[in-house]
Amino acid sequence: MSDSACRERAIFLDRDGTLNVEVDSVLTPGNIRLIDGAGEAVHRINRAGYRAIVVTNQAVIARGDSSEEEVRLVNEQLRRLIGESDGRLDAIYFCPHHPDVTGDCDCRKPKTGMVLQAQADFDLDLGESWMIGDSAKDIRLARNAGTRAALVRTGKGGSDAGPADWPDEAFDSVGDAVRFIIGREDCK
């Protein structure tokens, strides 16, 4: 395959339940713990030439449980923990809204605002990109944005998914999902 056919691609990653252990709310940097193999998975994404981009709903901001700065501090701790495995996140996008508090928005998953912003920022080919997450919102986001969807059985493990929410693939962990995605791609 020619280099011109291999455009910029991303593996979009949900945060809570996909990269880090999901607790009631990750409100402080001290509460964040990576799921086994998550740092190595991001490093593998980097080595394969994909963008590693987190897209996460953070309604804790709208509800007043956390400030935007506190969410940024948690995200920086996530970056540090992933960096311990030589992984690097290219970007972290978060939606601070919740429809019951702030009204409707374009960025709350499964809406595509965060993915479209990443597409603009990195000139991404969404058709060659993947979304990895643990919930129906992640699968729906992938469908709405035109990426492929991988469900992981960590976190919610798709327990909120309905009959129309089947992913392209399902895996036990983000590491398994990344190994599959990278192993099957033609553009290296």
CORUR-V686489 format. One line per field, one symbol per residue. burial: 1 if it has 9 or more other C-alpha atoms within 8 Angstrom, else 0. A space follows every 50 residues. Layout:
burial: ???
//
This chain:
burial: 00000001111111111111110001111001011011111111110001 11111111111110011001101110111011101111100111111100 00000011111111110110000111011111111101111111101111 11111111001000101001111111111001000000
//
